[in-house]
């Protein structure tokens, strides 16, 4: 009877140790995922642009747009005329990003700029624009759930 009691005690200790190890493993996994389970949420890939970080994750082609990653939406005034020669979006500064993520970042930057730049007079290049028309040779395309710059044809 004494041997059986010792075996039961050892079994209970093994079970308790296993539960502790399991809990430590789950806590480590939870912490390494920043407190978020990515079972149903794929990792969100991002790209750095002039005013911050935007998502490049997508589900369909219409999630993606081509943007100039060097465009600065935080400036109070345009200090140089627009670069109409780059309207074809061929340069490496034109990248594909998630449209909603980019729109949200730009809206935030514009709101911050309006609050910061109230009363600033900006006349020099305010009325200069590039010719109308869709002259871009590229589109944002969703390839393997990542926005990529792709040729239009």
ZABA-693874 format. One record per residue: residue number from 1; residue in one letter; chain; x, y, z of N, C-alpha, C, CB in turn. Coordinates in Angstrom, 1 decimal, decimal comma. Glycine has a CB too. Layout:
BEGIN
pos;code;unit;n.east;n.north;n.up;ca.east;ca.north;ca.up;c.east;c.north;c.up;cb.east;cb.north;cb.up
NUM;a;A;X;Y;Z;X;Y;Z;X;Y;Z;X;Y;Z
...
This chain:
BEGIN
pos;code;unit;n.east;n.north;n.up;ca.east;ca.north;ca.up;c.east;c.north;c.up;cb.east;cb.north;cb.up
1;x;A;0,8;-1,2;0,0;0,0;0,0;0,0;0,9;1,2;0,0;-0,9;0,0;1,2
2;x;A;2,0;1,2;0,7;2,9;2,3;0,8;3,5;2,7;-0,6;4,0;2,1;1,8
3;x;A;3,9;1,7;-1,4;4,4;1,9;-2,7;3,4;2,5;-3,6;4,8;0,6;-3,3
4;x;A;2,1;2,1;-3,5;1,0;2,7;-4,3;0,9;4,2;-4,0;-0,3;2,0;-4,1
5;x;A;1,0;4,6;-2,8;0,9;6,0;-2,4;2,0;6,8;-2,9;0,8;6,1;-0,8
6;x;A;3,2;6,2;-3,0;4,4;6,9;-3,6;4,2;7,1;-5,1;5,6;6,1;-3,3
7;x;A;3,7;6,1;-5,7;3,4;6,2;-7,2;2,4;7,2;-7,5;3,0;4,8;-7,7
8;x;A;1,3;7,3;-6,7;0,3;8,3;-6,9;0,9;9,7;-6,7;-0,9;8,1;-5,9
9;x;A;1,7;9,9;-5,7;2,3;11,2;-5,4;3,2;11,6;-6,6;3,1;11,2;-4,1
10;x;A;4,0;10,7;-7,1;4,9;11,0;-8,2;4,1;11,3;-9,4;5,8;9,8;-8,5
11;x;A;3,0;10,6;-9,7;2,1;10,9;-10,8;1,5;12,3;-10,7;1,0;9,8;-10,9
12;x;A;1,0;12,6;-9,5;0,5;14,0;-9,3;1,5;15,0;-9,6;-0,1;14,1;-7,9
13;x;A;2,8;14,8;-9,1;3,9;15,8;-9,3;4,2;15,9;-10,8;5,1;15,3;-8,6
14;x;A;4,2;14,8;-11,6;4,4;14,8;-13,0;3,3;15,6;-13,7;4,5;13,4;-13,6
15;x;A;2,1;15,4;-13,3;0,9;16,1;-13,9;1,0;17,6;-13,6;-0,4;15,5;-13,4
16;x;A;1,3;18,0;-12,4;1,5;19,4;-12,0;2,6;20,0;-12,8;1,7;19,5;-10,5
17;x;A;3,8;19,3;-12,9;4,9;19,9;-13,7;4,6;20,0;-15,1;6,1;18,9;-13,5
18;x;A;3,8;19,1;-15,7;3,4;19,2;-17,1;2,5;20,4;-17,3;2,7;17,9;-17,5
19;x;A;1,6;20,6;-16,4;0,7;21,8;-16,5;1,5;23,1;-16,4;-0,4;21,7;-15,4
20;x;A;2,4;23,1;-15,5;3,2;24,4;-15,4;4,0;24,6;-16,7;4,2;24,2;-14,2
21;x;A;4,6;23,5;-17,3;5,4;23,7;-18,5;4,5;24,1;-19,6;6,1;22,3;-18,9
22;x;A;3,3;23,6;-19,7;2,3;24,0;-20,7;1,9;25,4;-20,6;1,1;23,1;-20,6
23;x;A;1,6;25,9;-19,4;1,3;27,3;-19,1;2,4;28,2;-19,5;0,9;27,5;-17,6
24;x;A;3,6;27,9;-19,1;4,8;28,7;-19,5;4,9;28,8;-21,0;6,1;28,1;-18,9
25;x;A;4,7;27,7;-21,7;4,8;27,6;-23,2;3,7;28,5;-23,8;4,7;26,2;-23,7
26;x;A;2,5;28,4;-23,3;1,4;29,2;-23,8;1,7;30,7;-23,5;0,1;28,8;-23,2
27;x;A;2,2;31,1;-22,4;2,5;32,5;-22,0;3,6;33,0;-23,0;2,9;32,6;-20,6
28;x;A;4,6;32,2;-23,2;5,7;32,6;-24,1;5,2;32,8;-25,5;6,8;31,5;-24,1
29;x;A;4,3;31,9;-26,0;3,8;32,0;-27,4;2,9;33,3;-27,4;2,9;30,8;-27,7
30;x;A;2,1;33,5;-26,4;1,2;34,7;-26,4;2,0;36,0;-26,4;0,3;34,7;-25,2
31;x;A;3,1;36,0;-25,6;4,0;37,2;-25,6;4,7;37,4;-26,9;5,0;37,1;-24,4
32;x;A;5,2;36,3;-27,5;5,9;36,5;-28,8;5,0;36,9;-29,9;6,6;35,1;-29,2
33;x;A;3,7;36,8;-29,8;2,7;37,3;-30,8;2,1;38,6;-30,4;1,7;36,2;-31,0
34;x;A;2,8;39,4;-29,5;2,3;40,6;-29,0;0,8;40,6;-28,4;2,3;41,7;-30,1
35;x;A;0,5;39,5;-27,8;-0,8;39,3;-27,2;-1,9;39,0;-28,2;-1,1;40,5;-26,5
36;x;A;-1,5;38,8;-29,5;-2,5;38,5;-30,5;-2,4;37,1;-31,1;-2,4;39,6;-31,6
37;x;A;-3,5;36,5;-31,3;-3,4;35,2;-31,9;-3,4;35,4;-33,4;-4,6;34,3;-31,5
38;x;A;-2,5;34,8;-34,2;-2,5;35,0;-35,6;-3,0;33,8;-36,3;-1,1;35,3;-36,1
39;x;A;-3,8;33,0;-35,7;-4,4;31,8;-36,3;-5,4;32,3;-37,4;-5,1;31,0;-35,2
40;x;A;-6,2;33,3;-37,1;-7,2;33,8;-38,1;-6,7;35,0;-38,8;-8,5;34,0;-37,4
41;x;A;-5,7;35,7;-38,3;-5,2;36,9;-38,8;-3,8;36,7;-39,4;-5,2;38,0;-37,7
42;x;A;-3,6;36,8;-40,7;-2,3;36,6;-41,3;-1,4;37,8;-40,8;-2,3;36,5;-42,8
43;x;A;-0,1;37,6;-40,8;0,8;38,7;-40,4;0,6;39,9;-41,4;2,3;38,2;-40,5
44;x;A;0,6;41,1;-40,9;0,4;42,3;-41,7;1,8;42,8;-42,0;-0,4;43,4;-41,0
45;x;A;2,1;42,7;-43,3;3,4;43,2;-43,8;3,2;44,7;-44,0;3,8;42,5;-45,2
46;x;A;4,3;45,5;-43,8;4,3;46,9;-43,9;5,5;47,4;-44,8;4,3;47,6;-42,6
47;x;A;5,3;48,6;-45,2;6,4;49,3;-46,0;6,5;50,7;-45,4;6,1;49,3;-47,5
48;x;A;7,8;51,2;-45,3;8,0;52,5;-44,8;7,9;53,5;-46,0;9,4;52,6;-44,2
49;x;A;7,1;54,6;-45,7;7,0;55,7;-46,6;7,4;57,0;-45,9;5,6;55,8;-47,3
50;x;A;7,4;58,1;-46,6;7,9;59,4;-46,0;7,3;59,7;-44,6;7,7;60,5;-46,9
51;x;A;6,0;59,5;-44,5;5,3;59,9;-43,3;4,9;58,8;-42,3;4,0;60,6;-43,7
52;x;A;5,5;57,6;-42,5;5,2;56,5;-41,6;5,2;55,2;-42,3;3,9;56,8;-41,0
53;x;A;4,5;54,3;-41,7;4,5;52,9;-42,1;3,0;52,6;-42,6;4,9;51,9;-41,0
54;x;A;2,9;51,9;-43,7;1,6;51,5;-44,3;1,6;50,0;-44,6;1,3;52,3;-45,5
55;x;A;0,4;49,4;-44,5;0,3;48,0;-44,8;0,5;47,8;-46,3;-1,1;47,5;-44,4
56;x;A;1,1;46,6;-46,7;1,1;46,2;-48,1;0,4;44,9;-48,2;2,6;46,0;-48,5
57;x;A;-0,4;44,5;-47,2;-1,2;43,3;-47,2;-2,5;43,5;-48,0;-1,5;42,8;-45,7
58;x;A;-2,9;42,5;-48,7;-4,1;42,7;-49,6;-4,8;41,3;-49,7;-3,7;43,2;-50,9
59;x;A;-6,0;41,4;-50,2;-6,8;40,2;-50,6;-7,1;40,2;-52,1;-8,1;40,2;-49,8
60;x;A;-7,3;41,4;-52,6;-7,6;41,5;-54,1;-6,9;42,7;-54,6;-9,2;41,6;-54,3
61;x;A;-6,8;42,7;-56,0;-6,0;43,8;-56,6;-6,5;45,2;-56,3;-6,1;43,6;-58,1
62;x;A;-7,8;45,3;-56,1;-8,4;46,7;-55,7;-8,0;47,1;-54,4;-9,9;46,6;-55,9
63;x;A;-7,4;46,3;-53,5;-6,9;46,7;-52,2;-5,6;47,5;-52,4;-6,6;45,5;-51,3
64;x;A;-5,0;47,5;-53,6;-3,6;48,1;-53,8;-3,6;49,3;-54,7;-2,7;47,0;-54,4
65;x;A;-2,8;50,3;-54,4;-2,5;51,4;-55,2;-1,0;51,7;-55,3;-3,3;52,7;-54,6
66;x;A;-0,7;52,5;-56,3;0,7;52,9;-56,5;0,8;54,3;-55,8;1,2;52,9;-58,0
67;x;A;1,9;54,5;-55,0;2,1;55,8;-54,3;3,6;56,1;-54,4;1,6;55,7;-52,9
68;x;A;3,8;57,4;-54,3;5,2;57,9;-54,2;5,6;57,9;-52,7;5,3;59,4;-54,8
69;x;A;6,5;57,0;-52,4;6,8;56,8;-51,0;7,6;58,0;-50,4;7,7;55,6;-50,8
70;x;A;8,1;58,9;-51,3;8,8;60,1;-50,9;7,9;61,3;-50,7;9,9;60,4;-51,9
71;x;A;6,7;61,3;-51,1;5,8;62,4;-50,9;5,6;62,7;-49,5;4,4;62,1;-51,6
72;x;A;5,7;64,0;-49,1;5,6;64,4;-47,7;4,4;65,2;-47,5;6,9;65,3;-47,3
73;x;A;3,4;64,6;-46,8;2,1;65,2;-46,6;2,2;66,1;-45,3;1,1;64,2;-46,4
74;x;A;3,3;66,2;-44,7;3,3;67,0;-43,4;3,8;68,4;-43,7;4,2;66,3;-42,4
75;x;A;4,3;68,7;-44,9;4,8;70,1;-45,1;3,7;71,1;-45,2;5,6;70,1;-46,5
76;x;A;3,9;72,3;-44,6;2,9;73,3;-44,7;2,7;73,8;-46,1;3,2;74,4;-43,7
77;x;A;3,8;74,0;-46,8;3,8;74,5;-48,2;4,6;73,7;-49,1;4,3;76,0;-48,2
78;x;A;4,1;73,6;-50,4;4,8;72,9;-51,4;6,0;73,8;-51,8;3,9;72,6;-52,7
79;x;A;7,2;73,3;-51,6;8,4;74,1;-51,8;9,0;73,9;-53,2;9,5;73,7;-50,8
80;x;A;8,5;73,0;-54,0;8,9;72,8;-55,4;7,8;72,4;-56,2;10,1;71,7;-55,4
81;x;A;7,9;72,6;-57,6;6,8;72,2;-58,4;6,6;70,7;-58,5;7,0;72,8;-59,9
82;x;A;5,4;70,2;-58,8;5,3;68,8;-58,9;6,1;68,2;-60,0;3,8;68,4;-59,2
83;x;A;6,5;66,9;-59,8;7,4;66,2;-60,8;6,6;65,5;-61,8;8,3;65,2;-60,0
84;x;A;6,2;66,3;-62,9;5,3;65,8;-63,9;5,9;64,7;-64,8;4,7;66,9;-64,7
85;x;A;7,2;64,7;-64,8;7,9;63,7;-65,6;7,8;62,3;-65,0;9,4;64,1;-65,8
86;x;A;7,5;62,2;-63,7;7,4;60,9;-63,0;6,0;60,4;-63,0;8,0;61,0;-61,6
87;x;A;5,1;61,0;-63,7;3,7;60,6;-63,6;3,5;59,2;-64,2;2,8;61,6;-64,4
88;x;A;4,5;58,7;-64,9;4,4;57,3;-65,3;4,7;56,3;-64,3;5,4;57,1;-66,5
89;x;A;5,1;56,7;-63,1;5,4;55,9;-61,9;6,4;54,8;-62,1;4,1;55,2;-61,5
90;x;A;7,5;55,2;-62,9;8,5;54,2;-63,2;9,6;54,2;-62,1;9,1;54,5;-64,5
91;x;A;9,8;55,2;-61,4;10,9;55,3;-60,4;10,7;54,3;-59,3;11,0;56,7;-59,9
92;x;A;11,8;54,0;-58,6;11,8;53,1;-57,5;11,1;53,7;-56,3;13,2;52,7;-57,1
93;x;A;10,8;55,0;-56,3;10,1;55,6;-55,2;8,6;55,4;-55,3;10,4;57,2;-55,2
94;x;A;8,1;54,9;-56,4;6,7;54,5;-56,6;6,6;53,0;-56,2;6,2;54,8;-58,0
95;x;A;5,7;52,8;-55,2;5,6;51,4;-54,7;4,1;51,1;-54,5;6,3;51,3;-53,3
96;x;A;3,7;49,9;-54,4;2,3;49,4;-54,2;2,1;49,3;-52,7;2,0;48,1;-55,0
97;x;A;1,0;49,8;-52,3;0,6;49,7;-50,8;-0,9;49,5;-50,7;1,0;51,0;-50,1
98;x;A;-1,3;49,1;-49,5;-2,7;48,9;-49,3;-3,4;50,3;-49,3;-2,9;48,2;-47,9
99;x;A;-4,4;50,4;-50,1;-5,1;51,7;-50,3;-5,7;52,2;-49,0;-6,2;51,5;-51,4
100;x;A;-6,4;51,4;-48,3;-7,1;51,9;-47,0;-6,0;52,3;-46,0;-7,9;50,8;-46,4
101;x;A;-5,0;51,6;-45,8;-3,9;52,0;-44,9;-3,3;53,3;-45,3;-2,8;50,8;-44,8
102;x;A;-3,0;53,4;-46,6;-2,4;54,7;-47,1;-3,3;55,9;-46,9;-2,0;54,5;-48,6
103;x;A;-4,6;55,7;-47,3;-5,5;56,8;-47,1;-5,7;57,2;-45,7;-6,9;56,3;-47,6
104;x;A;-5,7;56,3;-44,8;-5,8;56,6;-43,3;-4,5;57,4;-42,9;-5,9;55,3;-42,5
105;x;A;-3,3;57,0;-43,3;-2,1;57,7;-42,9;-2,1;59,1;-43,5;-0,9;57,0;-43,4
106;x;A;-2,5;59,3;-44,8;-2,6;60,6;-45,4;-3,6;61,5;-44,7;-2,9;60,5;-46,9
107;x;A;-4,8;61,0;-44,4;-5,8;61,8;-43,7;-5,3;62,3;-42,4;-7,0;60,9;-43,5
108;x;A;-4,6;61,4;-41,6;-4,0;61,8;-40,4;-3,0;62,9;-40,5;-3,4;60,6;-39,6
109;x;A;-2,1;62,7;-41,5;-1,0;63,7;-41,8;-1,7;65,1;-42,2;-0,1;63,3;-42,9
110;x;A;-2,7;65,0;-43,1;-3,3;66,3;-43,5;-4,0;67,0;-42,4;-4,3;66,0;-44,7
111;x;A;-4,7;66,2;-41,5;-5,4;66,8;-40,4;-4,3;67,5;-39,4;-6,2;65,8;-39,6
112;x;A;-3,2;66,8;-39,2;-2,2;67,3;-38,4;-1,6;68,6;-39,0;-1,0;66,3;-38,1
113;x;A;-1,4;68,6;-40,3;-0,8;69,7;-41,0;-1,8;70,9;-40,9;-0,6;69,3;-42,5
114;x;A;-3,1;70,7;-41,1;-4,1;71,7;-41,1;-4,0;72,4;-39,7;-5,5;71,2;-41,4
115;x;A;-3,9;71,6;-38,6;-3,8;72,2;-37,3;-2,5;72,9;-37,1;-4,0;71,1;-36,2
116;x;A;-1,4;72,4;-37,6;-0,1;73,0;-37,4;0,1;74,2;-38,3;0,9;72,0;-37,6
117;x;A;-0,5;74,2;-39,5;-0,1;75,2;-40,5;-1,2;76,3;-40,7;0,1;74,5;-41,8
118;x;A;-2,2;76,4;-39,8;-3,2;77,4;-39,9;-2,6;78,8;-40,0;-4,2;77,3;-38,7
119;x;A;-3,0;79,5;-41,0;-2,5;80,9;-41,1;-1,3;81,0;-42,0;-2,3;81,5;-39,8
120;x;A;-0,7;79,9;-42,4;0,5;79,9;-43,2;0,1;80,2;-44,7;1,3;78,6;-43,2
121;x;A;0,7;81,2;-45,3;0,4;81,5;-46,7;1,3;80,7;-47,6;0,6;83,0;-46,9
122;x;A;0,8;80,0;-48,6;1,5;79,2;-49,5;1,0;79,5;-50,9;1,4;77,6;-49,2
123;x;A;1,7;80,3;-51,6;1,3;80,7;-53,0;2,1;80,1;-54,1;1,2;82,2;-53,1
124;x;A;3,4;80,0;-53,9;4,4;79,8;-55,0;4,0;78,7;-56,0;5,7;79,5;-54,4
125;x;A;3,7;77,5;-55,5;3,4;76,4;-56,4;2,0;75,8;-56,2;4,4;75,3;-56,3
126;x;A;1,2;76,6;-55,5;-0,2;76,0;-55,2;-1,0;75,7;-56,4;-0,9;77,1;-54,3
127;x;A;-0,9;76,4;-57,5;-1,8;76,1;-58,6;-1,2;75,3;-59,7;-2,2;77,5;-59,2
128;x;A;0,1;74,9;-59,6;0,7;74,1;-60,6;0,4;72,6;-60,4;2,3;74,3;-60,6
129;x;A;-0,2;72,1;-61,5;-0,5;70,6;-61,4;-0,1;70,0;-62,7;-2,1;70,5;-61,3
130;x;A;0,0;68,7;-62,7;0,4;67,9;-63,8;-0,8;67,7;-64,7;1,0;66,5;-63,4
131;x;A;-0,6;67,4;-66,0;-1,7;67,2;-67,0;-2,6;66,1;-66,5;-1,2;66,9;-68,4
132;x;A;-3,9;66,3;-66,8;-4,9;65,2;-66,5;-4,7;64,0;-67,4;-6,3;65,7;-66,6
133;x;A;-5,3;62,9;-67,0;-5,2;61,7;-67,8;-4,5;60,6;-67,1;-4,5;62,0;-69,1
134;x;A;-4,8;59,4;-67,4;-4,2;58,2;-66,8;-3,0;57,8;-67,6;-5,2;57,1;-66,6
135;x;A;-1,8;58,3;-67,2;-0,6;58,0;-68,0;0,3;57,0;-67,3;0,1;59,3;-68,3
136;x;A;-0,2;56,5;-66,2;0,6;55,5;-65,5;0,8;54,2;-66,3;0,0;55,2;-64,1
137;x;A;1,9;53,7;-66,2;2,2;52,4;-66,8;2,1;51,2;-65,9;3,6;52,4;-67,5
138;x;A;1,8;51,5;-64,6;1,8;50,5;-63,5;0,5;50,5;-62,8;2,9;50,7;-62,6
139;x;A;0,2;49,4;-62,1;-1,0;49,2;-61,2;-0,5;48,5;-60,0;-2,1;48,5;-61,9
140;x;A;-1,3;48,7;-58,9;-1,0;47,9;-57,7;-1,7;46,6;-57,9;-1,5;48,7;-56,5
141;x;A;-1,0;45,5;-57,7;-1,6;44,2;-57,9;-1,4;43,3;-56,7;-0,9;43,5;-59,2
142;x;A;-2,4;42,6;-56,3;-2,3;41,7;-55,1;-1,7;40,4;-55,5;-3,7;41,6;-54,4
143;x;A;-0,5;40,1;-55,1;0,2;38,8;-55,4;0,6;38,1;-54,2;1,4;39,1;-56,4
144;x;A;0,0;37,0;-53,9;0,3;36,2;-52,7;0,0;37,1;-51,4;1,7;35,7;-52,6
145;x;A;-1,1;37,8;-51,5;-1,6;38,7;-50,4;-0,6;39,8;-50,0;-1,7;37,8;-49,1
146;x;A;0,2;40,2;-51,0;1,1;41,4;-50,8;0,9;42,3;-52,0;2,6;40,9;-50,7
147;x;A;0,8;43,6;-51,8;0,6;44,6;-52,9;2,0;44,7;-53,6;0,2;45,9;-52,4
148;x;A;2,0;44,5;-54,9;3,2;44,6;-55,7;2,9;45,6;-56,9;3,6;43,2;-56,3
149;x;A;3,9;46,3;-57,3;3,9;47,1;-58,5;4,0;46,3;-59,7;5,0;48,2;-58,5
150;x;A;2,9;46,4;-60,6;2,9;45,5;-61,8;2,6;46,3;-63,0;1,8;44,4;-61,6
151;x;A;3,1;45,9;-64,2;2,9;46,5;-65,4;1,4;46,4;-65,8;3,8;45,9;-66,6
152;x;A;0,9;47,5;-66,4;-0,6;47,5;-66,7;-1,0;46,6;-67,8;-1,0;48,9;-67,2
153;x;A;-0,1;46,3;-68,7;-0,5;45,4;-69,9;-0,5;44,0;-69,5;0,4;45,6;-71,0
